[in-house]
Amino acid sequence: MFCNLSHTYLSLVILRHDETCIRQNMKFLCMKLNSCIFIFGIFRQSQGREIASLRTRNVELEGDVERLRRNLTSEKFERERAVQELRRNNINPPIPTMEYSSYPGYSRSYNARARSRSRSRSPSPVR
């Protein structure tokens, strides 16, 4: 009987020790989880501020694009009107209008180099 009692007592002590370890581990995990939630909350706030800032910058840039598009359109209109006026007065425009194409990457300096290369290779046709 003494063996059964000591065995039962030993089992109870081991069980309480295990329960204590489990409680300590749960407290530790709760602290870690709370710190993770706190850090994640700070990260989300920071991320939210950054997204708001990027959206604001995007709106500003879209406004700039629209303003530049309007300016380009009005400049093209003015240039074309000036060319028509020169032609009406029988004056050749000093700058061909094809140099200012609206295609992306089509630059004035590229056209000038292409024309100088084509002139050096072969004579240009007479118009």
C-alpha positions in Angstrom: 0.0 0.0 0.0 2.9 2.4 0.8 4.2 1.7 -2.7 0.8 2.6 -4.2 0.7 5.8 -2.2 4.2 6.9 -3.1 3.5 6.0 -6.7 0.3 8.0 -6.7 2.0 10.9 -4.9 4.9 10.8 -7.4 2.4 10.8 -10.3 0.6 13.8 -8.7 3.8 15.8 -8.3 4.8 15.0 -11.9 1.4 16.0 -13.1 1.5 19.3 -11.2 5.0 20.0 -12.5 3.8 19.4 -16.0 0.8 21.7 -15.5 3.1 24.4 -14.1 5.3 24.0 -17.2 2.3 24.2 -19.5 1.0 27.3 -17.7 4.4 29.0 -18.0 4.7 28.1 -21.7 1.2 29.4 -22.3 2.0 32.7 -20.5 5.2 32.9 -22.6 3.3 32.2 -25.8 0.7 34.8 -24.9 3.3 37.4 -24.3 5.0 36.6 -27.6 1.6 36.6 -29.4 0.8 40.0 -27.9 4.1 41.4 -28.9 3.6 40.0 -32.5 0.2 41.6 -32.7 1.6 44.9 -31.4 4.5 44.8 -34.0 2.1 43.8 -36.7 -0.2 46.7 -35.8 2.6 49.1 -36.0 3.7 47.6 -39.3 0.1 47.9 -40.6 -0.1 51.5 -39.5 3.2 52.3 -41.1 2.2 50.5 -44.3 -1.2 52.3 -44.3 0.6 55.7 -44.0 2.9 54.7 -46.9 0.1 53.6 -49.1 -1.8 56.9 -48.4 1.4 58.8 -49.2 1.9 56.9 -52.5 -1.8 57.4 -53.5 -1.4 61.2 -52.9 1.8 61.2 -55.0 0.0 59.2 -57.7 -2.8 61.8 -57.8 -0.2 64.6 -58.1 1.6 62.8 -60.9 -1.6 62.1 -62.8 -2.4 65.8 -62.5 1.0 66.7 -63.9 0.5 64.3 -66.8 -2.8 65.9 -67.6 -1.4 69.4 -67.4 1.6 68.4 -69.6 -0.8 66.7 -72.1 -2.9 69.9 -72.3 0.3 72.0 -72.8 1.6 69.7 -75.5 -1.8 69.7 -77.3 -1.9 73.5 -77.2 1.7 73.8 -78.4 1.1 71.4 -81.3 -2.0 73.4 -82.2 -0.1 76.7 -82.1 2.8 75.2 -84.1 0.5 73.9 -86.7 -1.3 77.2 -86.9 2.0 79.0 -87.3 3.1 76.6 -90.1 -0.2 77.1 -91.9 0.2 80.9 -91.6 3.8 80.6 -93.0 2.6 78.4 -95.9 -0.3 80.8 -96.6 2.3 83.6 -97.0 4.4 81.3 -99.3 7.2 80.8 -96.7 8.6 77.4 -96.0 8.6 76.6 -92.3 12.1 76.4 -90.9 11.4 73.2 -88.9 9.6 70.2 -90.5 6.6 69.2 -88.5 7.5 65.5 -88.6 10.4 66.2 -86.2 7.9 66.7 -83.4 6.0 63.4 -83.7 3.9 62.3 -80.8 5.4 58.7 -80.9 7.3 57.9 -77.7 11.0 57.8 -78.1 10.9 59.8 -81.3 13.2 62.7 -80.6 14.4 65.6 -82.6 18.1 64.8 -82.2 17.4 61.2 -83.5 15.8 62.7 -86.6 18.7 65.1 -87.2 21.2 62.2 -86.9 19.1 60.0 -89.2 18.8 62.8 -91.8 22.6 63.5 -91.7 23.4 59.8 -92.2 20.9 59.4 -95.1 22.4 62.5 -96.8 25.9 61.1 -96.6 24.9 57.7 -97.9 22.7 58.6 -100.8 21.4 61.8 -102.4 18.0 62.8 -101.3 15.2 62.8 -103.8 14.1 66.2 -105.2 10.6 67.2 -104.2 
